[in-house]
Amino acid sequence: MGQMIFTLPDQSRYVVNVGSDRDILTHNTTLEKILSTAREYQQIVIIALILAALLIIVGIVKLVSIIIRRIVLSKQDRLRQWRDLH
């Protein structure tokens, strides 16, 4: 804690008590709240990681199934075209 003197253009002076920036600025942002909760409850972090991994796995399986379906349909179309020609 300290003091600061402000002098205005009309030469009047004002003495103001000041504190550190840590006292003034808040660290209690939304991200900080989430991180502190995660530090307190490690199980939540583990569950979130497991759910994220499952979501990625489901996405990969879905993508592979779409690719396989397109390959099969493409081969069927080519087979139909070949049969129509002969």
Residue, then its C-alpha position, 0 to 999 in steps of 0.5 A: m500500500g502506498q500513496m500517489i500525488f496527482t497535480l492538476p493543471d490548476q496546481s491543485r494536488y490530490v493524495v490518493n492511496v494506491g494498492s498493488d495491481r494484484d489487489i485491483l485486478t481480479h483473477n477470477t475470470t471464467l477460465e480461472k473458475i473452470l481451472s480451479t474447479a478442475r484442480e479440485y475435482q480430478q475425476i471431472v477432468i478424467i471423465a471429460l477426457i474419456l468422453a472426448a476420446l469416445l467422441i473422437i472414436v465415434g467420429i472416426v468410426k462414422l467417417v470410416s463407415i461413410i467411406i466404405r459405403r461410398i466405395v461399395l456404392s461406387k463399385q455397384d454403379r460400375l458393375r451396373q454400367w458394365r452389365d448394361l454394356h454387355 
